[in-house]
Amino acid sequence: MAGASQKADEPIVDINVTPLVDVCLVLVIIFMAVAPMAMTWGITVLHSKAKTAEGKASIEENVQVKLTVDGKLTVNGAAVPAGGLAGKISEALVRSKDKMVTVTADEGNHVGDVVEILDTAKQAGAAKVAILKNETAPPAPKG
């Protein structure tokens, strides 16, 4: 079966590429199936820049969510009870011009907590979400 021109006592010198082609085709099919799932997950976030409020609603007119290191949440300066974040954001979005939610968190907060707030804001009806840097001065190093 090695070939028509090969005699019984000669060694097989041809390379069988059929298994290689089979493996490559299976890998292509797997990547085609997984690629759309890898591309669609995530949250789009606006980055804070200087002069972002020009021509738009100012930061004060949007919904401001603040997360402290000890886990306390405030929406537009009012404290939020546990489990009531979505309701407070929905109420505040009704009065918001751009339907934008800005989240400010302290350095010690976990990324998962901030992402959960962003996800809650999107589910509550926010058209845009942004993460702002906390403008408080960093603590002086002990020395």
Secondary structure, 3 states (H helix, E strand, C coil): CCCCCCCCCCCCCCCCCHHHHHHHHHHHHHHHHHHHHHHHCCCCCEECCCCCCCCCCCHHHCEEEEECCCCCEEECCEECCCCCHHHHHHHHHHHCCCCEEEEEECCCCCHHHHHHHHHHHHHCCCCEEEEECCCCCCCCCCC
